[in-house]
Amino acid sequence: MEKIEMIVTICCCAIAITLFVCLWKVLNWVWFNPKKLEKLLRKQGLNGNSYRLLYGDMKDLSGMIKEANSKPMNMFDHDLAPRMVPFFLETIKKYGKKSFIWMGPRPQVFIMDPELIKEVFSKISVYQKPGTNPLSALLVRGLTTYEEDKWAKHRKIINPAFHLEKLKHMFPAFYLSCSEMLSKWEDVVPVEGSHEIDVWPHLQQLSCDVISRTAFGSSYEEGRKIFELQKEQAQNFINAVREVYIPGRRFLPTKRNRRMKEIKNEVRTSVKGIIDKRMKAMKAGNADNEDLLGILLESNFKEIEQHGNKDFGMSIEEVIEECKLFYFAGQETTSVLLVWTLVLLSRNQDWQTLAREEVLQVFGSRKPDFDGLNHLKVVTMILYESLRLYPPLITLNRQVNEDIVLGELSLPAGVLVSLPVILLHHDEEVWGEDANKFNPERFREGISSATKGQVTYFPFSWGPRICIGQNFAMLEAKMALCMILLSFSFELSPSYTHAPKAIVTMQPQFGAPLILHKL
C-alpha cells in the first residue's frame, strides 16, 4: 500500500512540475521575455507603445490596414505609405525613426539608416528570415526560406538556371507568351478606334505562361490550376499572419487550416507529376533540358555525382518546393512590375512616347532580341522608377539570431528588425522633394548614382540573398513592355480606381483598366 502511495505521490509531483514548467514557459513567452526586451530597447533610446499581452500592436496594425484599404487613393497620388503601412507611419510620427512596434510578443525595430541596412543584408547568418508562422510552409518553402548551409547548398544548385547564357535560351518562350497576349488584345481593339481592357488579369496570365514555359517547358493550361491554387493560398496566408500565431494553432481543424492543407497537397501532386514526367524523359534520353526544371535537375544530379552522396543534393521533396517557388515568385514579381509600369506610363504620356521612340530606334520593324533589350536605357530607367514607387514587397523583415551590436544598438537574439522598403523608396531625404513623383530621369546614370552609393533602393532585396530571379524578371518585363509599346498606345480608363493592396506583393485591388489604341 505504501509503495502505491509513493508511486502516486511521485506521479503527482511529476505532473505538478511539468505543469509548472509549461506555465512558466507560457508566461515567459507572453509576458516576462517581452517586458525584458522592452526594457532593454528603451534603455538604448528606442521608443514604441508599451507591450500589450500576447497581441502587442497587431490588432491596431491590422485594423488600420483594413481601414486604409476600404477606400481608394487619389488618382494621381504615389504616396503609398499611408495606405500600405499606416501603423508604421503613425509609430514613426509619434516616436521618431528610432522606434519599434510589437508583432505579438516580439518587438520589431525599424532600421532606416543605409549603413545599418547594408550590415543587416550582409550578415546573413546573424539576420535571418523570421520563422514567425509555420503556416508559411503551406504556401511555399524553398530557397527564400532556408538559412545557412541549406540555403548555400540550394543556391549553388539553382544558380546555373539563372545565368544570363541560360536565360538567352528562354528568350523564345518570352516572345511567344507576349505574342499570344497581344494577339488577344489586337482581336478586340479596332484598327482606327480604341477599346478598354483590364490588363491586370492578362499580365498575370502572361507571367504564368512564361513561367510554365521557361520553368517546365509546358503551356499555361498545364500550370493554370497551380497558379489559381497558389493565389488562394497566398490570401489565406496573409490573413493568417495578421493574427498572433499561438503554438499548435496550425493543427486545429479550422476551415482555413483544412483548406490550406488541401491546397498544399493538390499543388504538390501537380508539381510532382510534372517532375516525374521530366525525370522519366531524362532517363529515356528524350528531354530538352534548357528550361529551369531541366537545368535544376541536371545541376542537382551533378552535385550528387561529384560528392558521391545524395545528401549533397536536393531530395525530391526539396525539388518540388523549389518548383512551387518558381511558380509563385516568378509569376508575382513580373506581373506586378508590369502592371504598375503600364499605369505609370498611362499617366505620363511623355515618358510613354520617349520609351516607344527608343524601342523603335533600337529594333525598328524587327522583333526584340536579347542584346537589343540590354541597350534600352529609357525603358530600363522607367522600370527602375516603377520598382521604386511600387516595389513588389513593401517591407523586408529579419530576425536577430544571436546577441549583436548594430551601430549604436545592442540587439538581443529574438528581436525582429524591419527594413521598410516602401518608406525608404519614398523618403524625401534620400530622393528629394519629388520622392512621390514619377521621375525616371533620376536613374539616368544608374542605380548607384541615383542612391549616391547607399543602400536605400532594394526592390529585389540586396547582398548575398538578393533575388536569384532578378535578371529573369527584368528581361521578361523589358520584352513585354517593348512589344506592348510597339503595338499600342494606352491611357487610363475613367473606370480605373487607384487602390494598391498588399497580397504578399503589391497588387491593384480593382484591376487596371486601360484604353488601348492600335498603332
N, C-alpha and C positions, 0 to 999 in steps of 0.2 A: 504493500500500500504506500509506504513511504517513498519507494522507488518511483511509483506512478506520479505521486505528488511532485517529486523532484523534476521528473520529465516535463510535467505540465508547467511547473514554475519556470523551467529553462525555456520552454517554448513561448510562454507568455513574455518573458524578458526579451527573447529574440525578436518577437513581433513588435514589442514596445520600442526596442532600439531601432528596428527597421523603419517603423512609422516615424520615429523622431528624426532619423536621418533624412527620410523623404520630405518630411515637413520642413526641416532646416534647408534642404536644397531648394525647395519651392520658395520659401521666404527669402533666401539669399538671391534667387533669380528675380523675383518680382519686387523686392524692396531693398535689402541690405546692400547688394552689389551696385544697383543703380544709384543709390544715395551716396555710396563711397565714390563712385565715378564722378557724380555731380560735384561733390566737394573738391575732388582733385582738379576738375576742369575750371571751376570758379576761382580757385586759388591762383590759376595762371591767367586770369583776366578774361576768360571766356564767359559769355552770358547766354542765358536762354530761360525758357519757362521752367518753373520748378517741376520736378518729376511727379507724375500722377500715376497711381498704382496700375500696373500692367499695360494700360493703353498709351501712356505718355501723351504725345501730341497727335496720335494717329486719327482719332475721331475728328479733331479740328481740321487736320490736313485733308482727309477725305471729304469732309463737308464743304470746305472751301473750293476744292476742285469740282465737286458736283455742282455747286452754285455757279462757278465760273463757266462751266460747260452748258449751263441751262439757257444761255443766251449767246447769240453770235457777236463777233467783233465788228468794229468799224471796217468798212470795205477796204480802206487804204492804210490800215494800221498794221505795222510789223512788230510792234512792241508786244511780244508774246508772253513775257514773264507773268503779267497779272492774270493771264488765263491758264498758263501751263503749270506755274509753280507759285500760286498766290500765297501759300503759307510760308514759303521760303522768303518771299519779298517782305511779308509782314514781320517776320522774325528779324531780318537784317535791318529793316527800318527801325524796329524797336530796340535792338541790341547792338547793331553795327555788324561789320563783316566778320569780326571775331566772335562768332556765336555758334550755338548748337541747337538742335531740335531732338525730340525723343521719338525714335521709331520703336514703339513699345517700350520695353525695359532697357533699350540700348541707346546711348547718346550718339548723335551723328553730327560731326563737326564740319562746318563749311571751310573749305580750303580755296581761297581766292587769289593767293599770291602766286605768280607764274613760276618762280623758282621752287616753291614748295610743291606745286603741281608737277613740275618736272621730276622732282625727287620721288613723289608718290608713284608716278608712272615708271620710273627707272628701277626702283627697288621692289621687284615683283614678288620676291619671296617673303617680304615683310607686309606689303599692302596687297592683300589678296581679294579675289571676288567674294563678296559676302554670301555665305550659305544661309540666308535668312529663312527661306521657306522650302521645305522638302517637296512641295507640290511643283516646284520649278522643274524637277526631274521628269514630270509627266508631260511637260511642254517640249523641252529639248535639253539634251546634255551635249557632250562633245567638247571640242577644243576650247570654246569660250568659257566653259565652266570648270575646266581642270586646272590644277596647280602643280608647281614644282616638277618632279620627274615625269609624271604622267603627261603634263602639258608639254614638256620638252620633247617627249617621245612622239606624241601625236603631231606636234608642229613640224618635226623633222620629216615624218612620213607624208604629211599632207602638202608640205611646201612645194614639191615638184609640180603639183597640179595647177599652181597659180603662177608659175614662171611665165614671163612675157612670151617666150617662144612657144609655150604650150597654148597660151591664150590666142595666139595667131591662128592656130588650127581650129579654134572655136568660132572664128570670125564669120564663116558662112552661116552658122546657126543664128548668130545675132542678126545678120542681114535678112535671113529667111523669116524669122519671127517678126521683125519690124515690117517687112513687106506684107505679110499676111494681115497685120493690124491696119496698115494704111490702105490696103485693098478694101477692107470693110468700110473705112471712112469714105473712100472715093465712091463707093457704091451708093452712098446716101447723100453726099454733098453734090448739088447740081453744078454744072460747068460754069455758069455765069451767075450763080447765086450763092447762098450760104445755108448752113444747117447747124442746129445746136446738137452737140454731143457731150455727154458726161464722160470725159476722158479717163476719170479715175478707174472705173472697172476695166476699161480697155488696157490701161497701163499695168494694172495688176495681172491681167491675163498675159500681157506681153512678157513681163518679167517671169511669170510662172512658166511660160512656154520656153523662154531662154534657158531657165534652169533645167527644165525637163530635158531639153535637147543637149545642152552642154554638159550637164552632170551625168545624165543617164542614157543619152542617145535615143530618147523616146519623145513622143509628142505630148502636147499639153493635155490631151484627152486622158492619157495614162496617169498623169500626175494630178489631174484636177481634184479628185476626191481627197488626195493627201493635202492639197492646199486648203480646201474647204474645211477639213477637219482641224488642221493646224491653226487656221484663223479663229475657229470657235474655241480651240484650246487656249489661244492667246488671251481672248477676252475673259475666259474663266480664270486664268492665272492672274490677270490684272485685278480682277475683283477679289481674289484671294489675298494678294499681297497688300491690299489696302486695309486688311484686317490684321489684328495681332495673331501671330501663329502660336498656338498652345501645343506643346509637345504631345504627339499622339493623335492630334486632331485629324490628320490625314487618313487615319484608319476608321474614322466614324463613317457609317453608311449614309452620309448625306447625299442629297440629289446631285450636288455639284461634284463631290468626290467620286461618286459612282460614274458620272458622265465623263469625267477627266480620265478615269482608268479605262473606260470603254474606248475613248478616242485614242489613248496611247496604244492599246492593243491593236486597234484597227490600222493605225498608221504603221506600227511595227510590222504587221503581217504584209501590208502592201509593199513597204520598202524591202523587206526580206525577200519577197517574191522577185523584185527587180534584181537584187544582188545575186540570188540563186541562179536566175537565168543567165546573168553575165558570167558567173564563175563556171557554169556548165559550158557556155560558149568558149570561154578561155581554154578550158581543158581540151575541148574538141578542136582548138586552133581556129575558131571561126569568129573571134571577137575583134572589133575595132576599138582599140584602147586609147583613142585620142580624146575621149571625154573625161570629165573629172573622176567618175567612178572607176574607169579603167586605169587611169594613172594612179589613183589611190591604191587600188588592189595590187597593181604591179609594184609600186613603192613598198607596200606592206610585205609582199612576198620576198622582195629583195632584202629587206631588213631582217626578216626571219632567217633567210638562207645565209646571209652574211655572218650572223651570230650563231647559227645552228640551234636556235632556241626560240620557240614560239612566243615566249614571254617578252621578247624584244619587239614583237609586232602587236597589232591590234587583234582582239578577239572578234568574232562575227557580230557580237552584240555591240561592240565599240564601233565597228564599221557602220552598223545600222544607225547608231546615234549620230555619227558624223554625216551620214546621208540626210538624216532628218534636219540637221543643222544647215546643210547645203540648201535644202528646200526652203527652210524658214528664213534664214538670214539673207540668202541671196535674193529671194523674192521681195522681202520687205524693204531692204535698203534702196534698191534701184527704183522701185515703183514710187516711193515717197520722194526721192530726189527728183524724178522726172515730173511728178505732178506739181510740186511747188515751183519748179523751174518754169513750167508752162503757165502757171498762174502769174508768176512774176513778169514773164515776158508779155503776157496779155495786158498787164497794167502798164508796161514800159515798152511802148511800140518802137521807140528809137533804138533800144537795145535789140529788140527782135529784128529790126531792119539791119543793124550792124552785123548781127550773127548770121543772117541769111546771106548778106553780101560776102562775108568771109567764106562761108561754105561754098558758095558759087565760085568764088575766086580760086579756092583750093581744088575743088572737084569738077567744076564745070558741069557737063552733062553726064560724066561717068559716075558710077556708083562709088560710095565712100570705101576707102581702103584703110588698112591698118596704119601705114606710115602717114597718110594724109591726116587722119584723126589726131595724131600726135603733134601736128603742126597748127592746130586750131587754137589760136591764142584767145580770141574774143569768147568763143564757146567755152573754153576752159575757165576763163575769168567769171563768166556767168554761172557756171556750175559751182565754182568755189563760193561765190556770193550767196547762191541759193542754199548751200550747205551751212553757211554762216547764219543766215537769217532763220532757216528752217532745218536745224540738224535733226537727223533721224531719231537719235536718243537725246532726251532733254537733260539728263544728268547721268554721271557715272559714279558709282559708289565702290568703295573699297573697305575692307575690314583689317584693322591692325592685328597682325598675327603674333606680335611679341612687343614688349615694352620698348618704345623707340622715342628718340628725340627728333622732332620735325621743326626746324627753325628754332623758335624760342619756346616751342611747346613740347612737353613731355607727355606722350600719349600712351596710356596703358593698353595692354592686349585686350581685345574685345570691343574697343571703341570703333565706330564707323566714321569714315571720312567721306564727304560729298564733294565731288568736283562738278559744280553746276554748269554744264555746257551752255545752257540757254542764257544764263546770266552773263557768263564771260563773253559769249559771242555777241552780246548786245550792250556791253559795257562801254559807256562814253569815254571813260578814262583810257581805254585801250584803242577804240576805233574812232573817237572824235564825236562831235555833236551830231553827225549824221549816222550814228550807230544803228538806228532803227529804220534807216532808209536803204533802198536797193541801189547800190553803187559798185558795180563790178570793177570800176576803174581802180579801186583800192588794191586789186590783185594783179595790176598790170605787170609788176616786177616780181610776181610770185608770192607764195605764202610767207616765206621768211622775211621779205621786205615789208609786207603788209602788217606782220606781227612784231616787227623790229627784233626778230630772233627769239621772242618769248613764247612760252607755251600757253597761248591764250586761244588757240584755234585747233580743235581736235574732234572733228565730226566722225572720224574713224578711230578714235582713241589715239594713243601716242606711245612711243617707246617700244620695248621688246614685244608687247602684246598688242601692237597696232593691228587693226583688222586685216586678216590674211587675204580677204577678198576685195581689198580697196581698188586694185588695178582692174579687176574684173568688173566691178560696179561702175567705175568711171568710163571704161571702154564701152560698156553696154549703153550707158547714158548718152555718151557722145554720139554713138551710132544712131540711136533712136531720135535724138534731138536734131541731128543733121537731116535725117530722112523726113522728119516732120516739117522742118523749115523749108525744104526743097519742094514739098508737095502742097503746103497750106500756109496761109496767114491766119491768125486767130486773135480773138479778143474775148474778154469775159462776157458771159451771158448775163442779162439782167436778173436771171433766176439764181445766179451764184450767191451763196451765203458763205462769208468768211468765218470759218469755225474750226481751226486746228484742234485736234484732240489726240492725246497720247493713248494709243492702244499698243503697248510695247514701243512702237515707233510713232512718230507724229504724222497723223493722217487727217485728210479733210472730212470732217464729221458729216457733211451733207453733200459729199461728192465735189466734182469740179466741172460743171457745165460750161463749155466754151462755144463761141460762134466760129465755125470754121469756114474759110473761103478757099476754094480751089485755085491754085496758081497755074 
